[in-house]
Amino acid sequence: SNYAGSVVLVDFWATWCGPCMEAMDDMRAMKKSMKGKNIVFIYMTSESSPKKLWETKAPTIGGEHYYLGREAWEYTLENLGFDAVPTYLIYDRNGVLKHQVTGYPGNEKMQAMLESLLK
């Protein structure tokens, strides 16, 4: 309910995940080009990422960040039906899951998925 009316991208990642970190670097330009649009970027990680490292990286990424305990992380992944990072969930303005992608699809495809939900 905190994000009602917004398109929401939830990025499940880890500090130790090379592809996750590369995707975040790649996404910087896309996120900048979409600034001011009604999109919320949320980042979720778990205790598998050292908390101090996460605390250092999170502010450089932007968006909203959540650090889940092991049980909450496992429950979330099990109920959402995936077990690898990076995984992206994209919700429309009504909170309906429209896209679930494991592995970064690239800026062009990610931006197209987000923009299609802004219309």
N, C-alpha and C positions, 0 to 999 in steps of 0.2 A: 504493500500500500504506500510505502514511502516514495515509490517511483511511478505512481499512477499517472498516466498521460505521457510518459516518456518511453522512448525506445531504450532498452537496457541490454548492454553486452556484458556478460559475466565471463571472465577469463580465469580459468582454473590453471594455476601455474606453480612452479617451485623455483627457489633460488638456484638450485643445483641443475636445473634443466636447461641445457644449452639452447635447444629449439625455442623454449619459452622466452629466454632472454633475447635471442635474435629477433623473434616476432615482435617483442615490445619495442625494440629499436626500430624495426621496420615500420611499425604502426605510428610512430611519432608524427611523421608527415601527414598521414591520413587523419589522425586525430586533430592535428592543427587545422587542416582544411575543413574539418567538420565542426570546428568550434562555433558555438552560438546556436547550433542545432539542438533539438530536444533529445539528446542522447546522453545516457548515463553509463560510464565505464566503471565496472566493479571488478575487483581482483580478489581472488580467494586462494589461499595457500594453507598449508598444514604444518604441523610440528616437524615434518621431514626437512623443512627449511629452518636453519638456525635463526632463532628469533632476532638476535642482534643484527644479523645480515639483512633479514627481512625489513627491520626497522630502518636500516640505512637505504635500502633500495626503494621502498615504497614511495617516499616523497619525490623521488626522481621520475617515477612512472606517471604520477598523477592519478586522478580518479579516486574511488573509495576502496579501501583495503580491509580485508577481514582475514584474521589468522585463526584457523580452526584447530581445536584439539583433535587427537587421533580418532576418537569415537565419532565426533561430529563430522569429520572429514569422510570416514568410511561410510557412515550413514548417508551423507549427501551423495557420494559417488554411487552407492548401491541404489538409492532411490531415483537417481537421474539416469542410471544405466550406462555409465562409462567408467573406465579405470586407468586412463592415461592422460598425461598432460603434455602439451597444452590442449585443453578442450575449451571450446567457446559455446556459450548458450546465448542466443539472441531472442529477446522477447519483444513483442509489439507493444503498442501503447496501452493495450488492454491487459497486459500481463500474460499473454498467450505465447508459449514457446513456439517460435517459427523456424529456427535453425539450430542444429547441434552439429558442431564440426570438431573433429579431433585432428590436430595438426593445423598449423597456420596455412590458410588457403591463399595468402597473398593480399596485398592492399587493395588491388582492383576488385577482387571478388568480395572481400570483407566490406568494403565501402558500398558496393552495389547491394549487398544484403541489407545493410543498415539503411541506406537511402530508400530502398523499396518500402520500408516500413514507416517512413516519415510522410508518405503521401496520403 
